[in-house]
Amino acid sequence: MPTISQFYGIYILLYPREHNPPHFHVRYSGFKASVNIRNGEILAGKLPIKARSLTEEWRLIHQKELLQAWDMMLKFEKVKKIPGLE
């Protein structure tokens, strides 16, 4: 279950056996990107401006939960879903 959140057609995923820096994956309408949890930098891929903006808003709100999820994922523990934007 790598999808940890979903909102406005944006899917946020964490994959087991990942590498540092802590990051999450975003999928939106055929676009894919990897985003650094700590600073919001896109590490790979690209997103349309609106999806990028919504993803960044969500990251800022849930940064602490994302870092906790990253740690849990590295320990192969069950990662809880994180609410999307409303």
C-alpha positions, 0 to 999 in steps of 0.5 A: 500500500504505497499510496498514503494520500490522495486529493484533487487527482494527486496521488502521494506515494511512499515506497519501501526500500527507498534511499535518502533524502527522505522523499515522496512520489507524486502522480498526477494526470500522467506526470510523476515527480519525487519531492524532498520532504524537508525542503520541497525540492523536486528531485526527479520528474515534473508536475504542472504548476497547479499540481505542484502548488497543491502538493507543496501546500500539502507537504508544508501542512503534513511535513512532520507526519511525512517524516514519521511515515518515512521512518516507519516505512524504513522499518517496514512498519505499516504507514498510516494514511495522511489526510489530503487537502480539503 
